[in-house]
Amino acid sequence: MKKTTNIALATAVTGLIALAGTTLTTTTAVAAEEKEKCYGVVKAGKNDCATKTSSCAGTSKTDGQKDAFVMVPKGLCDRLVGSSKEAK
Protein backbone atom coordinates (compact mmCIF):
# COMPACT_ATOMS: atom_id res chain seq x y z
CA MET A 1 0.00 0.00 0.00
CA LYS A 2 2.89 2.39 0.68
CA LYS A 3 4.20 2.07 -2.89
CA THR A 4 0.72 2.86 -4.26
CA THR A 5 0.54 6.03 -2.15
CA ASN A 6 3.95 7.22 -3.39
CA ILE A 7 2.97 6.62 -7.01
CA ALA A 8 -0.32 8.48 -6.54
CA LEU A 9 1.45 11.39 -4.85
CA ALA A 10 4.10 11.57 -7.60
CA THR A 11 1.39 11.53 -10.27
CA ALA A 12 -0.54 14.32 -8.54
CA VAL A 13 2.56 16.51 -8.18
CA THR A 14 3.53 15.94 -11.82
CA GLY A 15 0.02 16.89 -12.92
CA LEU A 16 0.10 20.11 -10.89
CA ILE A 17 3.46 21.09 -12.35
CA ALA A 18 2.19 20.48 -15.88
CA LEU A 19 -0.96 22.50 -15.18
CA ALA A 20 1.06 25.40 -13.75
CA GLY A 21 3.33 25.41 -16.82
CA THR A 22 0.36 25.47 -19.18
CA THR A 23 -1.33 28.27 -17.24
CA LEU A 24 1.85 30.36 -17.18
CA THR A 25 2.36 29.96 -20.93
CA THR A 26 -1.24 30.88 -21.70
CA THR A 27 -1.22 33.89 -19.36
CA THR A 28 2.00 35.23 -20.90
CA ALA A 29 0.63 34.95 -24.44
CA VAL A 30 -2.63 36.70 -23.53
CA ALA A 31 -0.83 39.45 -21.60
CA ALA A 32 1.43 40.20 -24.57
CA GLU A 33 -1.56 40.67 -26.87
CA GLU A 34 -3.43 43.01 -24.53
CA LYS A 35 -0.92 45.88 -24.41
CA GLU A 36 -0.71 49.10 -26.39
CA LYS A 37 1.72 51.97 -26.86
CA CYS A 38 0.86 55.09 -24.88
CA TYR A 39 2.66 58.30 -25.87
CA GLY A 40 3.14 61.49 -23.88
CA VAL A 41 2.89 60.10 -20.34
CA VAL A 42 6.39 58.73 -19.78
CA LYS A 43 8.74 60.11 -17.14
CA ALA A 44 12.15 61.23 -18.40
CA GLY A 45 14.41 58.23 -18.96
CA LYS A 46 11.61 55.66 -18.63
CA ASN A 47 10.47 55.21 -22.25
CA ASP A 48 10.20 51.71 -23.71
CA CYS A 49 11.84 52.26 -27.09
CA ALA A 50 13.63 54.73 -29.36
CA THR A 51 11.99 58.05 -30.23
CA LYS A 52 12.56 60.71 -32.88
CA THR A 53 14.94 62.51 -30.53
CA SER A 54 16.54 59.64 -28.59
CA SER A 55 18.24 56.48 -29.79
CA CYS A 56 16.99 53.74 -27.45
CA ALA A 57 14.83 52.78 -24.47
CA GLY A 58 15.31 54.78 -21.30
CA THR A 59 16.67 57.88 -23.04
CA SER A 60 13.72 60.27 -23.23
CA LYS A 61 14.82 63.73 -22.16
CA THR A 62 11.71 65.22 -20.52
CA ASP A 63 8.60 64.12 -18.63
CA GLY A 64 5.63 63.76 -20.98
CA GLN A 65 7.77 63.80 -24.13
CA LYS A 66 5.23 63.58 -26.98
CA ASP A 67 7.17 61.02 -29.07
CA ALA A 68 8.16 58.71 -26.18
CA PHE A 69 5.93 55.77 -25.30
CA VAL A 70 5.45 53.13 -22.66
CA MET A 71 3.53 49.87 -23.09
CA VAL A 72 0.37 49.82 -20.95
CA PRO A 73 -2.58 47.44 -20.61
CA LYS A 74 -5.06 47.92 -23.46
CA GLY A 75 -7.61 50.64 -22.62
CA LEU A 76 -5.50 52.38 -19.96
CA CYS A 77 -3.99 54.97 -22.30
CA ASP A 78 -7.40 56.50 -22.97
CA ARG A 79 -7.75 57.21 -19.23
CA LEU A 80 -4.42 58.98 -18.71
CA VAL A 81 -4.27 62.78 -18.89
CA GLY A 82 -2.10 64.02 -21.75
CA SER A 83 -1.84 60.59 -23.36
CA SER A 84 -2.08 59.66 -27.01
CA LYS A 85 -2.00 56.42 -28.97
CA GLU A 86 0.10 58.11 -31.67
CA ALA A 87 3.38 60.02 -31.49
CA LYS A 88 3.08 63.77 -31.91
KABEL-V697191 format. One record per residue. N is the residue number from 0. RES is the residue in three letters. OMEGA is omega in radians with two decimals (NA if undefined). D_CENTER is the distance of its C-alpha to the mean C-alpha in Angstrom with 2 decimals. Layout:
N_RES_OMEGA_D_CENTER + N_RES_OMEGA_D_CENTER
//
This chain:
0_MET_-3.13_47.83 + 1_LYS_3.14_45.83 + 2_LYS_3.11_44.63 + 3_THR_3.13_43.49 + 4_THR_3.13_41.44 + 5_ASN_3.12_39.71 + 6_ILE_3.13_38.90 + 7_ALA_3.13_37.54 + 8_LEU_3.13_35.38 + 9_ALA_3.12_34.05 + 10_THR_3.14_33.29 + 11_ALA_-3.14_31.45 + 12_VAL_3.12_29.29 + 13_THR_3.11_28.54 + 14_GLY_3.12_27.57 + 15_LEU_3.12_25.17 + 16_ILE_3.12_23.48 + 17_ALA_3.13_23.23 + 18_LEU_3.13_21.85 + 19_ALA_3.12_19.14 + 20_GLY_3.12_18.15 + 21_THR_3.14_18.14 + 22_THR_-3.14_16.08 + 23_LEU_3.13_13.36 + 24_THR_-3.14_13.42 + 25_THR_-3.14_13.46 + 26_THR_3.14_10.63 + 27_THR_-3.14_8.27 + 28_ALA_3.14_9.92 + 29_VAL_-3.12_9.79 + 30_ALA_-3.14_6.16 + 31_ALA_-3.12_5.95 + 32_GLU_-3.02_9.04 + 33_GLU_3.10_8.47 + 34_LYS_3.10_6.91 + 35_GLU_3.09_9.71 + 36_LYS_3.10_11.25 + 37_CYS_-3.09_13.09 + 38_TYR_2.99_16.16 + 39_GLY_-3.11_18.63 + 40_VAL_-3.04_16.85 + 41_VAL_3.00_15.68 + 42_LYS_3.14_17.80 + 43_ALA_3.11_19.90 + 44_GLY_-3.09_18.41 + 45_LYS_-3.13_14.74 + 46_ASN_-3.09_13.88 + 47_ASP_-3.07_11.25 + 48_CYS_-3.13_14.02 + 49_ALA_3.09_17.79 + 50_THR_3.09_19.77 + 51_LYS_-3.05_23.40 + 52_THR_3.08_24.62 + 53_SER_-2.92_22.47 + 54_SER_-3.11_21.92 + 55_CYS_-3.13_18.45 + 56_ALA_3.08_15.27 + 57_GLY_-3.09_16.38 + 58_THR_3.09_19.74 + 59_SER_-3.00_19.97 + 60_LYS_-3.06_23.36 + 61_THR_3.02_23.35 + 62_ASP_3.08_21.45 + 63_GLY_3.13_20.59 + 64_GLN_-2.97_21.32 + 65_LYS_3.14_21.51 + 66_ASP_3.11_20.21 + 67_ALA_-3.13_17.20 + 68_PHE_3.01_13.74 + 69_VAL_3.11_10.35 + 70_MET_-3.14_7.28 + 71_VAL_3.06_7.41 + 72_PRO_-3.10_7.58 + 73_LYS_3.13_10.52 + 74_GLY_-3.11_13.77 + 75_LEU_-3.08_12.97 + 76_CYS_3.14_14.19 + 77_ASP_-3.09_17.53 + 78_ARG_-3.07_18.07 + 79_LEU_-3.14_17.74 + 80_VAL_3.10_21.11 + 81_GLY_-3.08_21.61 + 82_SER_3.10_18.49 + 83_SER_3.08_18.74 + 84_LYS_3.12_16.90 + 85_GLU_3.09_19.21 + 86_ALA_3.13_20.29 + 87_LYS_NA_23.70
//
